[in-house]
Amino acid sequence: MTILITGGTGLVGSRLLKRFVEAGIDCRALVRPGKELPEGVMSIEGDILSPESLAAAVNGVSAIIHLAATFRTSDEKAIWKVNLEGTRNLVAAVKEHAPDARFLMASTSNVYNPDNSHPGQEDDVVTPTLAYPASKVEAENALRKSGLNWSVLRLPFVYGDKDGHLESTPALLATMKWHPAQRLSMIHHADIATAFELALTGSMDGRIVNIADDAPITCYEMAQIVGTPYESSAEPLTNPWMGHMDVTLARSLGFQPKVLTVYQAIREGKL
């Protein structure tokens, strides 16, 4: 099996590639010129916004893991261009050059409506207004309508492997006035690999699946873990399920995280 990974130099992709190489999985990655990849990964220079560069990337692969995305920017046009147009370009290339390949795409828990009456579920109607989750929903729809063999894995708050994400977030949430009791679903980088390895077997074909560990944590707990001050409050939550995903479907399909909680990651030195 040969797998193409987009976004292989990003926060998630670089760590996923490293784990796949260690597992003996044959990987190639679509990268811009000058980008470095883990030893053992075939580098294919190109860009999802350059359709002419995609044929060589997808030709002969048995699966695609599409991680490339833009979200840490205020440029909404760039977000839509990469996340939606880029996905459409990749889908078109796969349909032409590798129509039998399994196409797995990473999406986000941010697609769920903040005023949900329950943890976000895969069949919820989602109507995000911010550019990043809205563009990801449209990218999901483009893939679902493509006629390809697809899966969408919606990822929550990603942490671990010294990526700095956990450490930097509490201060940001405090400036955004998030309630200290707001809970966020979590996933360690190790279990992003666990989930995608399972999806590569076909267990998630034709499905959107929420991927998360066993224990969402509060903003207050997150701040305590990294030693960042966070104002406490006993006021009721306005949107108690915002940021929290239901993972019943993932468990029924066989996904079991190896890092069950953030506290396990701390004990095992995996932050």
Contacts in CASP RR format, 6 or more apart in sequence:
PFRMAT RR
TARGET T0000
AUTHOR 0000-0000-0000
METHOD contacts of the structure
MODEL  1
MTILITGGTGLVGSRLLKRFVEAGIDCRALVRPGKELPEGVMSIEGDILS
PESLAAAVNGVSAIIHLAATFRTSDEKAIWKVNLEGTRNLVAAVKEHAPD
ARFLMASTSNVYNPDNSHPGQEDDVVTPTLAYPASKVEAENALRKSGLNW
SVLRLPFVYGDKDGHLESTPALLATMKWHPAQRLSMIHHADIATAFELAL
TGSMDGRIVNIADDAPITCYEMAQIVGTPYESSAEPLTNPWMGHMDVTLA
RSLGFQPKVLTVYQAIREGKL
1 25 0 8 1.000
1 26 0 8 1.000
1 62 0 8 1.000
1 63 0 8 1.000
1 200 0 8 1.000
2 26 0 8 1.000
2 27 0 8 1.000
2 28 0 8 1.000
2 60 0 8 1.000
2 61 0 8 1.000
2 62 0 8 1.000
2 63 0 8 1.000
3 20 0 8 1.000
3 25 0 8 1.000
3 26 0 8 1.000
3 27 0 8 1.000
3 28 0 8 1.000
3 61 0 8 1.000
3 62 0 8 1.000
3 63 0 8 1.000
3 64 0 8 1.000
3 65 0 8 1.000
3 200 0 8 1.000
4 27 0 8 1.000
4 28 0 8 1.000
4 29 0 8 1.000
4 30 0 8 1.000
4 44 0 8 1.000
4 57 0 8 1.000
4 58 0 8 1.000
4 61 0 8 1.000
4 63 0 8 1.000
4 64 0 8 1.000
4 65 0 8 1.000
5 13 0 8 1.000
5 16 0 8 1.000
5 17 0 8 1.000
5 20 0 8 1.000
5 27 0 8 1.000
5 28 0 8 1.000
5 29 0 8 1.000
5 30 0 8 1.000
5 64 0 8 1.000
5 65 0 8 1.000
5 67 0 8 1.000
6 29 0 8 1.000
6 30 0 8 1.000
6 48 0 8 1.000
6 64 0 8 1.000
6 65 0 8 1.000
6 66 0 8 1.000
6 67 0 8 1.000
6 68 0 8 1.000
6 90 0 8 1.000
7 13 0 8 1.000
7 29 0 8 1.000
7 30 0 8 1.000
7 31 0 8 1.000
7 67 0 8 1.000
7 68 0 8 1.000
7 69 0 8 1.000
8 14 0 8 1.000
8 16 0 8 1.000
8 17 0 8 1.000
8 29 0 8 1.000
8 30 0 8 1.000
8 31 0 8 1.000
8 37 0 8 1.000
8 67 0 8 1.000
8 68 0 8 1.000
9 29 0 8 1.000
9 31 0 8 1.000
9 35 0 8 1.000
9 36 0 8 1.000
9 37 0 8 1.000
10 67 0 8 1.000
11 158 0 8 1.000
11 163 0 8 1.000
11 165 0 8 1.000
12 67 0 8 1.000
12 106 0 8 1.000
12 155 0 8 1.000
12 158 0 8 1.000
12 189 0 8 1.000
12 192 0 8 1.000
13 67 0 8 1.000
14 38 0 8 1.000
15 161 0 8 1.000
15 163 0 8 1.000
15 189 0 8 1.000
15 192 0 8 1.000
15 193 0 8 1.000
16 65 0 8 1.000
16 67 0 8 1.000
16 189 0 8 1.000
16 192 0 8 1.000
16 193 0 8 1.000
16 196 0 8 1.000
17 27 0 8 1.000
17 29 0 8 1.000
17 37 0 8 1.000
17 38 0 8 1.000
17 41 0 8 1.000
18 38 0 8 1.000
19 189 0 8 1.000
19 190 0 8 1.000
19 193 0 8 1.000
20 27 0 8 1.000
20 193 0 8 1.000
21 27 0 8 1.000
21 38 0 8 1.000
21 39 0 8 1.000
21 40 0 8 1.000
21 41 0 8 1.000
23 193 0 8 1.000
23 197 0 8 1.000
27 40 0 8 1.000
27 41 0 8 1.000
27 42 0 8 1.000
28 41 0 8 1.000
28 42 0 8 1.000
28 43 0 8 1.000
28 44 0 8 1.000
28 57 0 8 1.000
28 61 0 8 1.000
29 37 0 8 1.000
29 41 0 8 1.000
29 42 0 8 1.000
29 43 0 8 1.000
29 44 0 8 1.000
30 44 0 8 1.000
30 45 0 8 1.000
30 46 0 8 1.000
30 47 0 8 1.000
30 48 0 8 1.000
30 53 0 8 1.000
30 54 0 8 1.000
30 57 0 8 1.000
30 68 0 8 1.000
31 37 0 8 1.000
31 43 0 8 1.000
31 44 0 8 1.000
31 45 0 8 1.000
31 46 0 8 1.000
32 45 0 8 1.000
32 46 0 8 1.000
32 47 0 8 1.000
33 45 0 8 1.000
35 43 0 8 1.000
37 43 0 8 1.000
44 56 0 8 1.000
44 57 0 8 1.000
45 53 0 8 1.000
46 53 0 8 1.000
46 54 0 8 1.000
46 57 0 8 1.000
47 53 0 8 1.000
48 54 0 8 1.000
48 68 0 8 1.000
48 82 0 8 1.000
48 86 0 8 1.000
48 87 0 8 1.000
48 89 0 8 1.000
48 90 0 8 1.000
49 81 0 8 1.000
49 82 0 8 1.000
49 85 0 8 1.000
49 86 0 8 1.000
49 89 0 8 1.000
50 89 0 8 1.000
51 89 0 8 1.000
51 92 0 8 1.000
51 93 0 8 1.000
54 89 0 8 1.000
54 90 0 8 1.000
54 93 0 8 1.000
54 97 0 8 1.000
55 93 0 8 1.000
55 96 0 8 1.000
55 97 0 8 1.000
57 93 0 8 1.000
58 64 0 8 1.000
58 90 0 8 1.000
58 93 0 8 1.000
58 94 0 8 1.000
58 97 0 8 1.000
58 98 0 8 1.000
58 101 0 8 1.000
59 97 0 8 1.000
59 98 0 8 1.000
60 97 0 8 1.000
60 98 0 8 1.000
60 101 0 8 1.000
61 98 0 8 1.000
61 101 0 8 1.000
62 98 0 8 1.000
62 100 0 8 1.000
62 101 0 8 1.000
62 102 0 8 1.000
63 101 0 8 1.000
63 102 0 8 1.000
63 103 0 8 1.000
63 104 0 8 1.000
63 200 0 8 1.000
64 90 0 8 1.000
64 94 0 8 1.000
64 98 0 8 1.000
64 101 0 8 1.000
64 102 0 8 1.000
64 103 0 8 1.000
64 104 0 8 1.000
65 104 0 8 1.000
65 105 0 8 1.000
65 106 0 8 1.000
65 196 0 8 1.000
66 87 0 8 1.000
66 90 0 8 1.000
66 103 0 8 1.000
66 104 0 8 1.000
66 105 0 8 1.000
66 106 0 8 1.000
67 106 0 8 1.000
68 82 0 8 1.000
68 86 0 8 1.000
69 82 0 8 1.000
69 83 0 8 1.000
69 106 0 8 1.000
69 132 0 8 1.000
69 136 0 8 1.000
70 78 0 8 1.000
70 79 0 8 1.000
70 81 0 8 1.000
70 82 0 8 1.000
70 83 0 8 1.000
70 132 0 8 1.000
71 79 0 8 1.000
71 83 0 8 1.000
71 132 0 8 1.000
73 79 0 8 1.000
76 131 0 8 1.000
79 131 0 8 1.000
79 132 0 8 1.000
79 135 0 8 1.000
80 131 0 8 1.000
80 135 0 8 1.000
83 132 0 8 1.000
83 135 0 8 1.000
83 136 0 8 1.000
83 138 0 8 1.000
83 139 0 8 1.000
84 135 0 8 1.000
84 138 0 8 1.000
84 139 0 8 1.000
84 142 0 8 1.000
87 105 0 8 1.000
87 139 0 8 1.000
87 142 0 8 1.000
87 143 0 8 1.000
88 139 0 8 1.000
88 142 0 8 1.000
91 103 0 8 1.000
91 142 0 8 1.000
91 143 0 8 1.000
91 146 0 8 1.000
91 148 0 8 1.000
94 101 0 8 1.000
94 103 0 8 1.000
94 146 0 8 1.000
94 148 0 8 1.000
95 146 0 8 1.000
95 147 0 8 1.000
95 148 0 8 1.000
99 148 0 8 1.000
100 149 0 8 1.000
101 148 0 8 1.000
101 149 0 8 1.000
102 149 0 8 1.000
102 150 0 8 1.000
102 151 0 8 1.000
102 199 0 8 1.000
102 200 0 8 1.000
102 202 0 8 1.000
102 205 0 8 1.000
103 143 0 8 1.000
103 146 0 8 1.000
103 148 0 8 1.000
103 149 0 8 1.000
103 150 0 8 1.000
103 151 0 8 1.000
104 150 0 8 1.000
104 151 0 8 1.000
104 152 0 8 1.000
104 153 0 8 1.000
104 196 0 8 1.000
104 199 0 8 1.000
104 200 0 8 1.000
104 204 0 8 1.000
105 139 0 8 1.000
105 140 0 8 1.000
105 143 0 8 1.000
105 150 0 8 1.000
105 151 0 8 1.000
105 152 0 8 1.000
105 153 0 8 1.000
106 152 0 8 1.000
106 153 0 8 1.000
106 155 0 8 1.000
107 136 0 8 1.000
107 137 0 8 1.000
107 139 0 8 1.000
107 140 0 8 1.000
107 152 0 8 1.000
107 153 0 8 1.000
107 154 0 8 1.000
107 155 0 8 1.000
107 208 0 8 1.000
108 132 0 8 1.000
108 133 0 8 1.000
108 136 0 8 1.000
108 154 0 8 1.000
108 155 0 8 1.000
108 156 0 8 1.000
109 120 0 8 1.000
109 154 0 8 1.000
109 155 0 8 1.000
109 156 0 8 1.000
109 157 0 8 1.000
109 185 0 8 1.000
109 210 0 8 1.000
109 212 0 8 1.000
109 243 0 8 1.000
109 245 0 8 1.000
110 128 0 8 1.000
110 130 0 8 1.000
110 132 0 8 1.000
110 133 0 8 1.000
110 136 0 8 1.000
110 243 0 8 1.000
111 126 0 8 1.000
111 128 0 8 1.000
111 133 0 8 1.000
111 136 0 8 1.000
111 137 0 8 1.000
111 140 0 8 1.000
111 154 0 8 1.000
112 120 0 8 1.000
112 124 0 8 1.000
112 126 0 8 1.000
112 128 0 8 1.000
112 241 0 8 1.000
112 242 0 8 1.000
112 243 0 8 1.000
112 245 0 8 1.000
113 124 0 8 1.000
113 125 0 8 1.000
113 126 0 8 1.000
113 127 0 8 1.000
113 128 0 8 1.000
114 239 0 8 1.000
114 242 0 8 1.000
114 243 0 8 1.000
115 239 0 8 1.000
115 242 0 8 1.000
116 124 0 8 1.000
116 239 0 8 1.000
116 241 0 8 1.000
116 242 0 8 1.000
117 241 0 8 1.000
118 241 0 8 1.000
118 246 0 8 1.000
119 185 0 8 1.000
119 241 0 8 1.000
119 244 0 8 1.000
119 245 0 8 1.000
119 246 0 8 1.000
120 210 0 8 1.000
120 241 0 8 1.000
120 243 0 8 1.000
120 244 0 8 1.000
120 245 0 8 1.000
120 246 0 8 1.000
121 210 0 8 1.000
121 245 0 8 1.000
121 246 0 8 1.000
121 248 0 8 1.000
121 249 0 8 1.000
122 154 0 8 1.000
122 207 0 8 1.000
122 208 0 8 1.000
122 209 0 8 1.000
122 210 0 8 1.000
122 246 0 8 1.000
122 249 0 8 1.000
126 133 0 8 1.000
126 137 0 8 1.000
128 134 0 8 1.000
128 137 0 8 1.000
140 152 0 8 1.000
140 208 0 8 1.000
143 150 0 8 1.000
143 152 0 8 1.000
144 150 0 8 1.000
144 152 0 8 1.000
144 206 0 8 1.000
149 205 0 8 1.000
149 206 0 8 1.000
150 205 0 8 1.000
150 206 0 8 1.000
151 199 0 8 1.000
151 202 0 8 1.000
151 204 0 8 1.000
151 205 0 8 1.000
151 206 0 8 1.000
151 207 0 8 1.000
151 208 0 8 1.000
151 209 0 8 1.000
152 207 0 8 1.000
152 208 0 8 1.000
152 209 0 8 1.000
153 195 0 8 1.000
153 196 0 8 1.000
153 199 0 8 1.000
153 204 0 8 1.000
153 209 0 8 1.000
153 211 0 8 1.000
154 208 0 8 1.000
154 209 0 8 1.000
154 210 0 8 1.000
154 211 0 8 1.000
154 245 0 8 1.000
155 187 0 8 1.000
155 192 0 8 1.000
155 211 0 8 1.000
155 212 0 8 1.000
156 184 0 8 1.000
156 185 0 8 1.000
156 186 0 8 1.000
156 187 0 8 1.000
156 210 0 8 1.000
156 211 0 8 1.000
156 212 0 8 1.000
156 216 0 8 1.000
156 243 0 8 1.000
156 245 0 8 1.000
157 165 0 8 1.000
157 169 0 8 1.000
157 184 0 8 1.000
157 185 0 8 1.000
157 186 0 8 1.000
157 187 0 8 1.000
158 165 0 8 1.000
158 187 0 8 1.000
158 188 0 8 1.000
158 189 0 8 1.000
158 192 0 8 1.000
159 165 0 8 1.000
159 166 0 8 1.000
159 186 0 8 1.000
159 187 0 8 1.000
159 188 0 8 1.000
159 189 0 8 1.000
159 262 0 8 1.000
159 265 0 8 1.000
159 271 0 8 1.000
160 166 0 8 1.000
160 188 0 8 1.000
160 189 0 8 1.000
160 265 0 8 1.000
160 270 0 8 1.000
160 271 0 8 1.000
161 188 0 8 1.000
161 189 0 8 1.000
161 190 0 8 1.000
161 270 0 8 1.000
162 271 0 8 1.000
163 189 0 8 1.000
166 222 0 8 1.000
166 225 0 8 1.000
166 226 0 8 1.000
166 262 0 8 1.000
166 271 0 8 1.000
167 226 0 8 1.000
167 228 0 8 1.000
169 222 0 8 1.000
170 219 0 8 1.000
170 222 0 8 1.000
170 223 0 8 1.000
170 226 0 8 1.000
170 227 0 8 1.000
170 228 0 8 1.000
170 230 0 8 1.000
171 228 0 8 1.000
173 182 0 8 1.000
173 219 0 8 1.000
173 222 0 8 1.000
173 230 0 8 1.000
174 219 0 8 1.000
174 223 0 8 1.000
174 228 0 8 1.000
174 229 0 8 1.000
174 230 0 8 1.000
174 231 0 8 1.000
178 219 0 8 1.000
179 219 0 8 1.000
179 233 0 8 1.000
179 235 0 8 1.000
179 237 0 8 1.000
179 238 0 8 1.000
180 218 0 8 1.000
180 219 0 8 1.000
180 220 0 8 1.000
180 223 0 8 1.000
180 230 0 8 1.000
180 231 0 8 1.000
180 232 0 8 1.000
180 233 0 8 1.000
181 218 0 8 1.000
181 219 0 8 1.000
181 220 0 8 1.000
181 233 0 8 1.000
181 237 0 8 1.000
182 218 0 8 1.000
182 219 0 8 1.000
182 237 0 8 1.000
182 239 0 8 1.000
182 240 0 8 1.000
182 242 0 8 1.000
182 243 0 8 1.000
183 216 0 8 1.000
183 217 0 8 1.000
183 218 0 8 1.000
183 243 0 8 1.000
183 244 0 8 1.000
184 216 0 8 1.000
184 217 0 8 1.000
184 218 0 8 1.000
184 219 0 8 1.000
184 222 0 8 1.000
184 243 0 8 1.000
184 244 0 8 1.000
185 210 0 8 1.000
185 212 0 8 1.000
185 213 0 8 1.000
185 216 0 8 1.000
185 243 0 8 1.000
185 244 0 8 1.000
185 245 0 8 1.000
185 247 0 8 1.000
186 212 0 8 1.000
186 213 0 8 1.000
186 215 0 8 1.000
186 216 0 8 1.000
186 217 0 8 1.000
186 261 0 8 1.000
186 262 0 8 1.000
187 195 0 8 1.000
187 211 0 8 1.000
187 212 0 8 1.000
187 213 0 8 1.000
187 257 0 8 1.000
188 213 0 8 1.000
188 257 0 8 1.000
188 258 0 8 1.000
188 259 0 8 1.000
188 265 0 8 1.000
188 270 0 8 1.000
190 258 0 8 1.000
190 259 0 8 1.000
190 270 0 8 1.000
191 211 0 8 1.000
191 213 0 8 1.000
191 257 0 8 1.000
191 258 0 8 1.000
191 259 0 8 1.000
192 211 0 8 1.000
194 255 0 8 1.000
194 256 0 8 1.000
194 257 0 8 1.000
194 258 0 8 1.000
195 209 0 8 1.000
195 211 0 8 1.000
195 250 0 8 1.000
195 255 0 8 1.000
198 204 0 8 1.000
198 253 0 8 1.000
198 254 0 8 1.000
198 255 0 8 1.000
199 209 0 8 1.000
203 253 0 8 1.000
203 254 0 8 1.000
204 253 0 8 1.000
207 249 0 8 1.000
207 253 0 8 1.000
209 249 0 8 1.000
209 250 0 8 1.000
209 253 0 8 1.000
209 255 0 8 1.000
210 245 0 8 1.000
210 246 0 8 1.000
210 247 0 8 1.000
210 249 0 8 1.000
210 250 0 8 1.000
211 247 0 8 1.000
211 250 0 8 1.000
211 255 0 8 1.000
212 245 0 8 1.000
212 247 0 8 1.000
212 250 0 8 1.000
212 257 0 8 1.000
213 257 0 8 1.000
213 259 0 8 1.000
213 260 0 8 1.000
213 261 0 8 1.000
213 262 0 8 1.000
214 257 0 8 1.000
214 260 0 8 1.000
214 261 0 8 1.000
215 260 0 8 1.000
215 261 0 8 1.000
215 262 0 8 1.000
215 263 0 8 1.000
216 243 0 8 1.000
216 244 0 8 1.000
217 225 0 8 1.000
217 261 0 8 1.000
217 262 0 8 1.000
219 230 0 8 1.000
220 230 0 8 1.000
220 232 0 8 1.000
221 262 0 8 1.000
222 262 0 8 1.000
223 229 0 8 1.000
223 230 0 8 1.000
224 230 0 8 1.000
225 262 0 8 1.000
225 266 0 8 1.000
247 255 0 8 1.000
259 265 0 8 1.000
259 268 0 8 1.000
259 270 0 8 1.000
262 271 0 8 1.000
264 270 0 8 1.000
265 271 0 8 1.000
END
